[in-house]
Amino acid sequence: MKTMSDWNEQEEDLFCEALSRTDPAQRAAFLGQACAGKPVLRVRVEEMLAVHAEAEKFFARAELATHLRNGDI
């Protein structure tokens, strides 16, 4: 029987693999194959990818704001 730690590790591994695929079609195909028959796993990995994308946007805006404040731009 898989433990919660095993599931978390599997989610993290799939997240990293999916993140390395920048083309949305390739990412979707990868997740479709890797998560076949495991819809909950796919949803969890997709949620992690969405949170990652939002974090990237946040930090990009923060960096821009810092440059604007400092007169770098």
N, C-alpha and C positions, 0 to 999 in steps of 0.2 A: 504494500500500500504506500502511495506517495504521501510524504509529509508536506506541510505548508511550505517549508523551506525548499523542498524539491520543486514545488509549483512556482515559487517566487524566482528561483534560479532559472527555470525554464522560460518564464515570462521575460526575465531580464535578457537572457540569451537571444530570444526571438526579437525583442525590442532592438537590441544592438544590431542584429542581422538586418532587420527591416530598415533601421535608420541608415544603414550603409547604402541602401537603394534609394537614390534621390528621385528616380523616375516613378511617378505615381502608379503607372501601369505595372511596372516591374515589382514595386512594393506590394501592390494588391495581389499579383500572381504569387509572389513568395508567401504572403500570409495565407492565401487560399490553400496552397499546398501544405505549408507547415502546420496549419491549424485545421486541416480537414477533419471533420467529425468532432471538433472541439470548439463550438461557437463561443463558449464563455471565455476560453483562452484568447480567441481572436479579438473579442470585444475588449478584454483587459489590455492587450498589447496595443490596440488602436487607441484606447484611452491614454495610455502612456505616451504614444506618439503625438497625440493632440496636445497634451500638457507640455511636452517638449517644445512643440512648435510655438505655443503661446509664450513659453519662457524665453525662447529665442527672440520673439518680437519685443517682449518687455525689455530685455537687456539691450537690444538694438536701439530702442527709443531712449533708454537711460543713457547710453553712450552718446547718442546724438545730443541729448539735452546737456550733457556735461561739456561737450565740445562747443555748443552754442553759448553756454554760460561762460566758458573760458575764452571765448572769442576765437577759437581755433577755426571756425568756419565762417 
